[in-house]
């Protein structure tokens, strides 16, 4: 998997976005629920603080996929089981990714360049593809390296 350059770009962009960390999750979930109201049912009893923690956790997982794919892969089974246990439809992962990109672009301002977007899109595609695999297909060997075989 060739994510090292993307990881550097994504990490630098997060530094730029850090000034907006308090607004990012509210903007993200507002946009996500506004565009896809069916997703609200997964967050029925959630308050703003809980949503902020989940958003920060998702960003950490995405960064881990970019910077340490082997570590991310170790946690992937647990992440997928949690989402499957809540009956999250696989197509929702791509919706999450698209709304996340839009949110980051909004707060990235002029720092959100085509290269930054391409790096985020690459990392998010890797994460979404890994999360969309049916659980039975997961092995220790490779959800994340699946993209390498296609290249």
HELIX and SHEET records of a PDB file:
HELIX    1   1 UNK A    4  UNK A   17  1                                  14    
HELIX    2   2 UNK A   18  UNK A   20  5                                   3    
HELIX    3   3 UNK A   21  UNK A   35  1                                  15    
HELIX    4   4 UNK A   37  UNK A   43  5                                   7    
HELIX    5   5 UNK A   48  UNK A   67  1                                  20    
HELIX    6   6 UNK A   69  UNK A   85  1                                  17    
HELIX    7   7 UNK A   91  UNK A  108  1                                  18    
HELIX    8   8 UNK A  109  UNK A  111  5                                   3    
HELIX    9   9 UNK A  114  UNK A  132  1                                  19    
HELIX   10  10 UNK A  135  UNK A  137  5                                   3    
HELIX   11  11 UNK A  146  UNK A  150  1                                   5    
END                                                                             
